[in-house]
Amino acid sequence: MKKIILIVAGLFLLLGQANYSLAYDLQTLENTPVNGDFVLGPGKVDLVLDPGEKATQQIMVTNRLGRDENFKIELEDFSGSNDIDQTVKLFGEAKGPYSMKDYIKPEITEFSLKHGERMIIPLEITIPEDSEAGGLYASVLVSTVPSDEDAKLNEGQTRLISRLGTLFFVRVAGDVNESGTLQEFKITPSPKGLYEEGPIPFEVIFKNEGNVHLIPSGKIEIKNLLDKKVGEVTIDKYFAMPDSLRSRIVNWESGFLFGRYTATLTLDKNYQQKSSESDQMEVSFWVIPWKIILVAVVAIIIVFRLIRFVLGKFKFEIKRKE
């Protein structure tokens, strides 16, 4: 009887390990172009989970390097920044203020792909039962790994390591703090608001003051000196991390412009837990196509002087008939 139990237990373990090892999926893609790179998808994962809840997501890695390559998976926390030139900040081995890297478990962390192969890798996300409501953030980073043979061939040389990442945004359900403010709306890079021609670049600076990421969006209406609407720019949804600034630049692709214009921004904060709010700001700017004006003025002067020259060379007499 004990032997039967041991045999059944052994088979169970073997089958369990087989299922575990077969959880990832290796595919071969036909006619994959050689682009000298690899592709990681998706770029962003957004989830809402309860404390103690588990979820499974997948990432896909496709080899387009034109050669066999080894890959590895690492996890790093990330956060926003108060530097508007830095969208996200990675923390390496350290923990971020909204750490989640310990809650994500990839099915495998090292693998090899031939050119044209794609690896689909499941990741299990487990939120601790004592997690507070708010945002948790981590990045799943995939990088190339030089083989031992490559290391010998390139000894004394530096080999470029490629690295791509998928950002994981998790909102832990509960009473979160959703709060954000439109800090600045301006035209960049001209500080004087004077342009020769389009496109006109608008910069939106938003401050997230809460403990969960927000997804603001909005629109910009442009009116001329006669208060007539002449254009509109849509600001698609984008993420703004907790306790950080986020800059977004959008361009108004316009035709011929001349004169003074006023742009009015309406930015929706898109709160999820409470009634959403919006902020408004406006900015004025001038468009003076001085090169066109200069050419026109020079042309008028040339024509005027030509007419005077012709009139000075010839005399016109009017004879009366008797």
C-alpha positions in Angstrom: 0.0 0.0 0.0 2.9 2.4 0.9 4.5 1.6 -2.4 1.3 2.5 -4.3 1.1 5.8 -2.4 4.7 6.6 -3.1 4.2 5.8 -6.8 1.1 8.0 -7.0 2.9 10.8 -5.1 5.9 10.6 -7.5 3.7 10.7 -10.5 1.8 13.7 -9.1 5.1 15.5 -8.5 6.4 14.7 -12.0 3.1 15.8 -13.6 3.1 19.0 -11.5 6.7 19.8 -12.6 5.8 19.0 -16.2 2.8 21.4 -16.1 5.0 24.0 -14.5 7.7 23.7 -17.1 5.2 23.8 -19.9 3.4 27.0 -18.7 5.5 29.2 -21.0 5.0 28.9 -24.7 7.7 29.0 -27.4 6.5 29.9 -30.9 8.3 30.2 -34.3 7.3 33.1 -36.5 7.7 32.8 -40.2 9.4 35.5 -42.3 10.7 37.5 -39.3 12.8 40.4 -40.6 16.3 40.9 -39.4 16.1 44.3 -37.6 19.0 43.8 -35.2 16.8 44.0 -32.1 14.2 42.2 -30.0 10.6 43.1 -29.2 9.0 43.1 -25.8 5.2 43.4 -25.3 3.1 44.7 -23.9 4.7 48.0 -22.9 2.3 48.6 -20.0 0.0 46.5 -17.8 -2.7 48.2 -15.7 -4.6 46.2 -13.0 -7.0 46.8 -10.1 -6.6 44.1 -7.4 -7.8 43.6 -3.9 -5.5 42.8 -1.0 -4.7 39.1 -1.0 -5.7 38.7 -4.7 -3.7 36.9 -7.3 -3.5 37.6 -11.1 -1.6 36.2 -14.0 -0.3 38.3 -16.9 1.9 37.4 -19.9 4.8 39.1 -21.6 6.1 38.2 -25.1 9.7 38.4 -26.3 10.5 38.1 -30.0 14.0 37.7 -31.4 14.7 39.8 -34.5 18.5 40.1 -34.0 19.4 37.7 -36.8 21.2 35.3 -34.5 20.6 33.1 -31.5 20.5 35.0 -28.3 20.3 34.5 -24.5 17.9 36.5 -22.5 17.3 37.2 -18.8 14.4 38.7 -16.8 14.9 41.1 -13.9 12.5 43.1 -11.7 12.9 46.6 -10.5 10.7 49.1 -8.8 10.0 52.4 -10.4 8.4 55.7 -9.5 7.7 59.1 -10.9 10.0 62.1 -10.6 9.8 65.8 -9.9 12.2 66.3 -12.8 9.9 66.9 -15.8 12.6 65.5 -18.1 12.4 62.1 -16.3 9.1 60.2 -16.8 10.0 57.2 -14.6 12.9 56.5 -12.2 14.2 52.9 -11.8 15.6 51.8 -8.4 17.8 48.9 -9.4 18.2 46.5 -6.4 16.7 49.1 -4.0 13.1 49.3 -3.2 10.9 52.2 -4.4 8.3 54.1 -2.4 5.5 52.0 -4.0 7.5 48.7 -4.2 6.0 45.7 -6.0 9.0 43.8 -7.4 8.7 41.2 -4.7 5.1 40.5 -5.7 5.8 39.5 -9.3 7.1 36.0 -10.1 8.0 35.2 -13.7 7.6 31.5 -14.8 11.2 31.6 -16.0 14.0 34.1 -15.7 16.5 32.9 -18.3 15.9 31.5 -21.8 17.4 31.4 -25.3 15.7 32.2 -28.6 16.7 31.6 -32.2 16.0 34.3 -34.8 12.3 34.5 -35.4 11.3 32.7 -32.2 8.9 34.2 -29.7 8.7 33.3 -26.0 5.4 33.9 -24.1 6.1 34.0 -20.4 3.4 34.0 -17.6 4.0 36.2 -14.5 2.1 35.6 -11.3 1.2 38.8 -9.3 0.3 38.3 -5.7 -0.8 41.3 -3.6 -0.2 40.8 0.2 -3.3 40.7 2.4 -2.1 43.6 4.5 -1.5 45.9 1.6 -2.9 49.4 1.9 -5.1 51.0 -0.7 -3.1 52.9 -3.3 -0.6 52.3 -6.1 2.1 49.6 -6.5 4.6 49.8 -9.3 7.3 47.6 -10.8 9.0 47.0 -14.1 9.8 43.6 -15.7 13.1 44.1 -17.6 14.3 41.8 -20.3 17.9 42.1 -21.5 20.3 40.2 -23.7 23.0 38.0 -22.1 26.3 37.4 -23.9 27.2 33.7 -24.2 30.6 32.4 -22.9 31.7 32.1 -26.6 30.8 35.7 -27.2 32.7 36.8 -24.1 35.8 35.0 -25.3 35.6 36.5 -28.8 35.0 40.0 -27.5 37.4 39.9 -24.6 38.7 43.4 -23.9 35.8 44.9 -25.8 32.5 46.3 -24.6 29.4 44.6 -25.9 26.2 46.6 -26.0 23.5 45.0 -23.8 20.0 45.7 -25.0 17.3 46.1 -22.3 13.5 46.6 -22.6 10.9 46.8 -19.9 7.2 46.3 -19.3 5.7 48.7 -16.7 3.2 47.2 -14.2 0.7 49.5 -12.6 -1.4 48.0 -9.9 -4.1 49.9 -8.0 -4.8 48.2 -4.7 -8.6 48.6 -4.2 -9.8 50.6 -1.2 -10.0 54.2 -0.1 -7.2 55.7 -2.2 -6.0 59.4 -2.4 -6.8 60.7 -5.8 -5.5 64.3 -6.1 -3.8 66.2 -8.9 -3.2 69.8 -10.1 -2.4 71.4 -13.4 0.8 73.2 -12.6 1.6 75.0 -15.9 0.5 75.4 -19.4 2.9 77.1 -21.8 4.3 77.2 -25.3 7.8 75.8 -25.8 10.6 76.5 -26.6 9.9 80.2 -27.3 9.6 81.9 -23.9 8.3 85.1 -25.6 5.4 83.4 -27.3 6.5 84.6 -30.7 6.6 82.2 -33.7 7.3 82.4 -37.3 5.1 79.5 -38.4 3.6 76.2 -37.1 3.5 73.6 -35.7 3.0 75.2 -32.3 4.3 73.1 -29.4 2.2 73.2 -26.2 3.6 71.9 -22.9 1.3 70.6 -20.1 2.8 70.1 -16.6 0.7 68.1 -14.2 1.3 67.4 -10.5 0.0 64.2 -9.0 -0.4 64.8 -5.3 -2.1 61.5 -4.3 -0.9 57.9 -3.6 -2.1 56.3 -6.9 -1.3 57.0 -10.6 -3.8 59.1 -12.5 -4.7 59.1 -16.2 -5.3 62.7 -17.2 -6.5 63.8 -20.7 -8.0 66.8 -22.3 -8.1 69.3 -25.2 -6.7 72.6 -26.3 -8.9 75.1 -28.2 -7.2 77.9 -30.2 -8.9 81.1 -31.1 -7.7 84.1 -33.2 -7.8 87.8 -32.4 -11.5 87.9 -33.4 -12.3 85.2 -30.8 -13.0 82.7 -33.6 -12.0 79.1 -33.0 -9.4 78.1 -35.6 -8.1 74.9 -34.2 -8.2 72.1 -31.5 -5.7 69.7 -30.2 -6.6 66.5 -28.3 -4.5 65.4 -25.4 -4.8 61.6 -25.2 -4.8 59.8 -21.9 -1.3 59.4 -20.3 -0.2 58.3 -16.8 1.1 60.5 -14.0 2.8 58.8 -11.1 2.0 59.5 -7.4 3.9 62.4 -5.8 5.5 63.5 -9.0 5.4 65.9 -11.9 4.6 64.8 -15.5 5.2 66.9 -18.6 3.4 66.3 -21.8 4.1 68.1 -25.1 1.5 68.2 -27.9 1.8 70.0 -31.3 -0.8 72.0 -33.1 -0.4 71.3 -36.8 -1.7 74.4 -38.5 -1.7 76.0 -41.9 -0.8 79.6 -42.6 -0.9 81.7 -39.4 -0.7 85.5 -38.8 -1.4 87.5 -35.7 -2.2 86.9 -32.1 -3.9 83.7 -30.9 -5.1 82.4 -27.5 -5.0 78.7 -26.5 -7.3 77.4 -23.7 -6.5 74.0 -22.1 -9.1 71.9 -20.3 -7.4 69.0 -18.5 -9.6 66.3 -17.0 -8.0 64.4 -14.1 -10.2 61.3 -14.7 -10.6 60.3 -11.1 -12.0 56.7 -10.7 -13.1 56.7 -7.0 -14.8 60.1 -6.9 -16.3 62.7 -9.3 -13.7 63.8 -11.7 -12.4 67.3 -11.9 -10.9 69.5 -14.5 -8.4 72.4 -14.5 -8.2 75.2 -17.1 -5.4 77.5 -18.2 -4.8 79.7 -21.2 -1.8 81.1 -23.0 -1.5 83.7 -25.8 1.1 83.8 -28.5 2.0 85.6 -31.7 2.7 84.2 -35.1 4.6 86.6 -37.4 5.9 85.0 -40.7 8.6 87.7 -40.9 10.4 86.0 -43.8 7.3 86.1 -46.0 6.6 89.7 -44.9 10.2 90.6 -45.7 10.1 89.1 -49.1 6.7 90.8 -49.8 8.1 94.2 -48.7 11.3 93.8 -50.8 9.1 92.8 -53.8 6.9 95.9 -53.3 10.0 98.2 -53.1 11.5 96.6 -56.2 8.2 97.0 -58.2 7.8 100.6 -57.0 11.4 101.6 -58.0 10.9 99.8 -61.3 7.8 101.8 -62.0 9.6 105.1 -61.1 12.5 104.1 -63.4 10.2 103.5 -66.3 8.3 106.7 -65.7 11.6 108.6 -65.5 12.9 107.2 -68.9 9.8 107.9 -70.9 7.7 111.0 -71.3 4.0 110.8 -72.1 2.4 113.7 -73.9 -1.3 114.1 -74.5 -2.2 115.9 -77.7 -5.5 117.6 -78.2 -7.3 117.3 -81.5 -8.1 120.5 -83.2 
